């Protein structure tokens, strides 16, 4: 038989997780025994809107606080949510609109009829388009079932105990959805952390990084030239995925687990260390050529971003930049390319093309970073009033 994989205690994103001393037995049995890390008498800083009294660690000296499990089992029409975080951050969560107004998430966590799941050779479960999806179409919009503060303090054993509590307090459907997700190590003694490590998205809350698990979205596989783009709305705790280009019926829906604008070796190293797989997408198969194109992209962007009197920027260079992004199928990451093209055309007085590119840049920003960010408004401003922008005819005198 194969010995269980072991993980070390360097935090949730460590390469390895520690094996429990009782081998393959369920670590939940520890809850009835040695509970040195659990403080059941801790003062509750906040109870409502939580469905259970929070279960907390002792005060952890390195962070000057407890970490507690908070669960709202009615969140998002009964989907539920469990959060393992600091009490002060839990207070912030409790004040968010979805916890105050149940209608704030109406229409969220709905299948929408645009995809189905299927087992894919060498990839596990994936999401497949069941109809043609056009660029900008919303594919998924889901809230997390689990949010976990990124600590490097707790032992693997203790963290597993608290995450098991968090998962156990979820409604049955969400608990089953979480536990059905893929793992990296296949070690039942650390199942909660194994699922978390394999399926997390990072979200910053009150300047503290948390890991979030969205079971449906977690089914999307990685590609270094993804056909979809996502962003996280921290105010409503929603993970949105939109089509970055036209997606055919029965085509796999993919996102990128790392920045596809990084060199091939960096992407490969990150994916191997974080997710334990080797990407075999088209861009990785042509690693050196793909890297050469990225070098060209960076060079052209520097040329277009040079507003000095000696700038060599031209509209032809702007068009070539966009073409290179598209050649690499980096449609969901074209905001910089479109934006520089918009400013370049505007700088030579061509407002019509400038408007087109600025509108496209705004659309990419909206699906990549969300419509609340400053860049979205900035590019819309150029699209609506190019002559009022500082770049208007800035290079005409040359």
N, C-alpha and C positions, 0 to 999 in steps of 0.2 A: 504494500500500500504506500501511497505517497504521503510524506510527512506534511502537516499543515504549514502553509506559508506563515511567516511571522512578521510582525510589524513593530517598528520601534516607537518610542514615546515622544517624538519630536513634534507632535502636533498633528492636526487633521490632514495636512497635505504632505506628510512625510511619505517617503517611498515605501516604508514597511510598517506593519501594525504588529503589536506584541501578541504572542499566543498566550491564552490563559493557562494557568497551571493544571486545570482539570481537563486538558485536551479538548475533545470535541463536544463535551457536555455544554449545555446551554448556560451562558453566563448569567441569565436572569435568575438562576437559582441562588446566586450570591446575594440577591436582594433580601432574603430572609436570614442572612447570616451576618457577616462582618460588614457593617455599614459606617465605617469610620469617617468616610468623606461626606456622608449625608447628614444634613442638619434639619431635623423635622420640627425643631422648636425655633427656627430662625424667624425673626419678625417679618411679617409680610408687608412689603413696601406698597404693594398694589394687589388687589384681589379682582374686583370687577375690571375688565370684562372676562376674566378667566373662569373656565368651567371647573377647575380643580384648584385646591390650594397649591401654590408653587412648592416644588421640592427643590431644595438648595444644597449646594456644597457648603462646607465651612468657608469662612473668609480666606481667600487665597492671597497670601502676602504680596506676591509679585504683581497682582493687579489691584490689590486693595479692596476687593469686593468678593461677594459670593457669585456663583453662577447658578441660575435657577431654571427649572423647566416650567414654562407657561403654556397652557393649552386652552384654546377656545374651540369647542367642538361644534359650534353652530356657525362658525365663520364661513362666509360665502355659501349661504344656503345649505349648510350641513356638510360641506367638504371638510371643514375643520383645519386647524393649523396648530402646530406645536413649535415653540421657540425656546431654545436653550441659550440664555444670554444674561447680561448684567441687569440687576433690578432697575437701574436708572435708564437703561435702554428699553426695558420692558414698559416703563412708563411712557416713553415716546411712542412705542408701538401701539399702546392702548389708546392713544390720542389720535391715531391716524383715522382718516375718514371711513375706511371699511369696517373698523371696529365700532364706530359711532353710528353709522348709517348703513344698514344691511342692503339698501337698494344701490349703494355705490358700486357693487360688483354685479349688478344685473347684466346678463348677457355674457359674462365672463365664465370660464370653465365649461364652455359648450363645444361639442365636437365640430359643429359647423358644416359637416358633410363634405370636407375637401380632402380628406386623407383616410388611410387605413393602415394598419400595422401588418408586417409580414416578416417572416424569418428570412434573412439574407445570408448566403454562403460567406463564411469568414467574418461576418459582421454582427451576428446576432439579430435582434429585432430592429427593424427600421420603419420609418414612416414613408408611405408611398402616396403620391397624389392620385386621387380617384377621379379627377377631372382636370381640364386645362386650367392652370393658374397663371394669371397675368401679372406682370411686374407691379408691385405695390399691393397685391391682394393680401389680406390678412389670412394667415394660415392657422395660427393658434394664439390664444390669450388665456393664460392660466396663472393661478396663485399657487404659492408653494405649500406643501404639506408640512415641511420641516425647514426651520431656519436655525443655524448653529453659529454661535460666536466662535471666531477662529482663535482658540486658545492653544498655548504651548506649555500649559501648566499641568493639567490633569494627566494621570497615567492612562494608558489605553484601557485598562480594566475599569477604572472609575468612570471614564468618559462613556464607555459602553453601557454601564449601568444607567446613567442619566439619559442617554439617547434611547435606550430601551423603554424607559418610563415615558419619554416624549412620544415615541411611536405607539406604545400600548394605549395611550390616552386619546389617540386619534379615532375618529369614526371608523367603523370596520372597513368600508370601501377604500378609504385613503390609506389605512394601515396595510391592507392587502396590496394596494398599488405600489406602495413604497417597497415592501418586502419582495415584490415580484421583479424588481429592477435588477439589472446586471451587476455583477461584482467583479473585482479584480483578482482577489485571492481565493474566493470560494471557501473561506474559513467561517463556519457557523458560529464560532465563539465571539467573533467581532462583526457579525452580520450588519449591525446598524452603521458602524463606521465604514465597513467595506462598501456598502451601497452608497453612503455619503461620498466617499472618495471617488467612486466611479461615475457619479451622476450629478455633481454639484455645479452650481453657477455662483459666482461671487457677486455679492451686493453690499454696498457700503451704507450703513445706517448710523447716524450720529458720529460720523468719522471713524467708525469701527467696522472692520470687514467681517461679514458673515457669509456662510455657505448656505445656499438655498437649493432645495430639491423640488422640482416640478416633474412628477412622474411621466406625464404625457410628452412633454418637451424632451425629456431625457432619452426618449426613444430615437431622437434624431441623431444620425451618425455624422461623423466629421468628414469634411473634405476641405482641402486647401484652396479650392475654387468653388465655394458653396453657392448653391442656387437660392439660398435664403439668408436673411439677415435678422438679427434679434436685438432687442434692448429691454432693459428692466426699468420699470417705473417704481422707484422706492416709496413714493407717497401712497400708492394703492397696492403695492406688492404684486404687480402683474408683470409677467414675462410675455412679451409680444414677439411673434415671428411673422415676417412678411416675405413674400416672394421677391427676390432681388432681380429676377429676370423671368421670362416666360418659362413655365415648367409644364412638361407634357404629361398627359394622362399615363399613369403607371410608372412615372419616373420617381426615383427616390428623392425625398426632400432632405437636404443636408444643410448644416451650419458649420462654422469653423470653431474649433475648440481653442485655437490660438491665433495670433495675428498672421494672416496669410501674406502680409507684407514683409515678414521676416525672411532671412535667407533659409534655404532648404535645410541646412545642417542644424540651425537653431530650432526650426519647427520640429524636425525629426527628434532631436534630443528632448525637447519639452514633452512631446507626445509619448515618448518611450518612458520618461521618468514619471510623468503625472498619470498617464492612463495605461501604460504597459502595452502599447501596440505600435506597430510600424505602419505608417501611412503609405498606401500604395496608389494614391490618386495620380491623375495624369501629370500634375505639376511636379510631384515628387519623383515620378519615373523619369522626368526630364529635368532633374535637379539643376545641373550646370546651366542649361539653356534658360530655365526659369529664373535662375539667379542673375543671369546676364540681362534679362529683360527688366528685372527689379532695379538693377544698377542703372539701366537706361532711364527708367521711370524717375528715379531719384535725381538723376542728372538733369533731366528736362524740367522737373519741378523746381530745382534751384535756379535754372535759367529764367523760368517764368516768374519766380518770386523776387527776382532782382529788379528793383525799381530805380536803380542808379542811372545816371545819364549814359553810361556805357553798356547798358543792358542789351542783350542780343535777342530778347523775346520777340516772337512773331506769332501770328495766328496759325501758321503752318505747324509750328512746334506744339501749340496747344492742341491742335487736331491729332498730331502724332501721339501726344501723351494719352489722350482719351483712347486712341486706337490700341495702344499697348496694354492699358488696363483691360480693355475688352478682349484682346487676344488671350490674356491670361485668365479670362472668365472671373475677373475680380469686380463684378458688377455691384456688389453690395458694399464695396470699399472705394467707390469712385467719387466720393464727396470732394476730396482734395483735387482730383483731376478735373472734375466738372467746374469746381469753384475757380481754379486757376485759369481754366479756359474762358470762363465768364468774364473774369477781370481782364484777361488779355484782349479779348474781342472788344470789351468796353473801352479799353485804353486806346484802341485804334478807331473808336467811334462807331463800331458796328453794334448798335443796340439790340437788333433783332436776335442775332446769334447769342449775344451776351444774356439776353432774357432767357433764351432756351436753356443755356447751360446753367444759369443761376437757379432756374426752377428745378432742373434735374439734381443739382447739388442739394437743394433744400429737401427734395424727396428722399435722397439717400440719407441725409442727416436724420430725418424724421424716423426712418426705419432702423437706423444704426445707433442713435443716441437719444431719440425721443423728440417730440415736437416742443418740449419745454426748454431745450437748450438754446443758448444765445446764437449759435451758428445757424439754427433754423430760421430765426428771425432775420439774421444778417443777410442770408442768401435770398430770402423772400423780398427783402428791401431792395436788393440789386435788381431782382426780377421785375419788381413793380415800378421802380424809378431809377433806371440805370444812369440817366443823366444827372441825377442828384448825388451819385456816389463819387467819392474822391478819385476813383480810377478813370472816370469819363474823360476820354481824349488825352490821357496823361502821357501817351507816347506819340501823339500825332506830330509834334514839333520835330521829331528826329528825322 
